[in-house]
Amino acid sequence: MKKPSIDQTYLDAALAAAATRTYRLAARLGLPSADREDMQQELLLDLLERAPGFDPQRASANTFTGVVSGHRAVEVLDALMKDRGRMSFFSGVSDAANDSEMNEPHQLYDDDVVPMWADETDELSMSIGLRDMQRAYEYMTDEQRDFFDFLDSHLDLTSACKASGVSSATFYRRVAEIQMHLRMFGIRSAA
């Protein structure tokens, strides 16, 4: 069975989306060039696999590839962060591996294992995130901005919903619209 061909417009949009998402992740994480190339290829492959799901009647190729690559980039980023969280270094005070009196590995974990990324404040990522949030805010409609500011003034969604004066279905639909708008700029809500 012959696979349908991918039109040039979609292919150009896929290449641009993969490159953009890769650049953002590389800047945020300081990835080496080999990892950047692998990530870009992974995003591009995912976009090409999803090409049959693209409907030009519903969205432009740029919008579709931007959203899809954004979701896939988040998955790649989550996997990478989990891998980084598992990595650690043994300090230099450990005994030599060929020493017959060397402590068992589990005895070393408490004192001699230091997480590789122990610093909880990643100022570069925070700066990029704030810049992305500002850009997303600038592209909101006046109605979206007002609703976003309203949400920002409340501690949680439940109290915001009660204070909004609209039905809960309308309120949560508007929340979903704001979340979708933020996802277009690479920002996803915390789980």
N, C-alpha and C positions, 0 to 999 in steps of 0.2 A: 504494500500500500504506500503510495507516494504521499509524503508529508507536504502540507501547504507551504508555499514560499512566504517569506517575510518581506513586506514591502520596505523600500528604502527609508521612508519617513520614520517607520517604527524602529528600524535598525539604527538610524542616526540618533533618535531619542534614547534608545537603550544604551548606546555607547556613551552618550553625554551623561545620562543618569548614573551609570556605573562609575564613570570617572569622577563625577561630582561627589557621590557618596563615599567613594574610596578616599578622595582628598580630605573630606571632612573627618572621616575616622582616622586617617593617618595623622592629621594635624592634632586631633584630640588625644591620640594614644602614642604618638611618636614612633610609628611603625617603620621598620627598615624597608628598603625598596623591594626585597623579595616578598615580604608579607603583603605589601601594597599591591604588587602584581597579582598575587594569589587571590587577594580579596576582590580586586577588580574583575578578574576572570570569573570568580564565583558569582558575583552580582550579575555580570553580563550573561552567564549561562542561565541563571534563574530567570532573568528577563526574557531570554530567548525561549525558554521552556514554557513561559506563561504567555507568549505571543498569541496563541489561539484564543485566549480569553479576552483579548483586546477588542473593544467595539468602538470604532470611530464615531458612532452615533451618540455614544454616552460621554466620551471624554476625548481630549486630544492625546496624541501619543506621548507628548512630554508629561502631561498630567499623570497618565496611567503609569508610565515607567518611573516617574518620580515617586509616586505613592508606593508602588511595588518594591522599588529598590530601597526605599526608606524602611519598609517593614523587614525586608531581608537583611538590611544593614544592622538593624536593631538585634536580630537573631544572631548575626555574626559577632556583634559587639558583646552581647550577653555571654556567648560561648567563650570568647576571648577573655572576658573579665573573670569568668569562673576558672578558666585555666590559670590565669595570673594569680588568683586567690589560692590556688593549690600549690603554687611554686613557692619555694623558700630556700634559704641558704643556711648551711651549717657554719657557725662561726669558726675561727681559726684555733680556738682553744680545745677542740675535740682531739681525741687521741688518733694516732695513725691507724689506717685500716688494717695494716698487717701486725698491729700490736696485739699480742695474745691476751692482754689484760684490758683491751678496749671495752668500753661500756656497750651494753646492748643499745641498738638505735632508739628504742622507746624510752630509755633512760635519758637520752640527750634532748628530747623534745622540749622539756620545760625550760631549761636554761640556755640552750645553745641554738635554738631555731628562731630565726628572725624573719618575719614576713618580708618578702621582697618589696612590696608596696605598702609599707606600714604607715606612711603619711596619709592621713584621712583627708587632707585638704589638697585638692588638685586645682590650683588656681587657673591653670590654662583651660581646663575643661569647664570650670565655672565661668570664665570669661567668654569662652565660645558659646556656652549655653545662654548666658545673658544677652550676648549679641544676637543669637538666633531668636531669642524670645522678643527682643526689641524689634527685630525685623518682622517677625510674625505679627506683632502688635500693630506695626505701621501699616500692614496690608489688610487689617481687619476693617470691616465696615463700621460705621458709627454705632449701629445697633450691637454688633459683636463687641466693640470696645466697651460700651456701656455695661453689657452683660458680664464681660470679663472683669471689669472694675467692681461690679456688684459682687461677683464670686470672690474676688480678692478681699473684699471687706468683711467676709464671714469666715468663721472658723471651720465650718464643715458644710458639706452639701445638704445635709438634712435641715440645718438651721437656715441655710440660704433658700432652700425650697419653700420652707414655711414663710419666710419673709418676702418672697418674690411676688406673692399675690396671684400666681398663675397655677394652673393644674400641674400636678406632678409629671404627667406625661409631656406637657409642653416644656416644663422646666428641664427635664432630663434629655429631651430632644435637643434643646438649645445647648446643653452641656456637651452632648455628643457632637454637635456642629462645631463648637469651640475646640474640642479635642481633635477632630478631623482637620481643622484649620492648622492647629499646632503641629500635627503629624506631617503636614505638607512641608514644614520647615525643619523636620528632623527632631521634633520634640514630642516625646510621648509621656503620658501621665504615669505616675508611680502606681505599681500594682497594689 
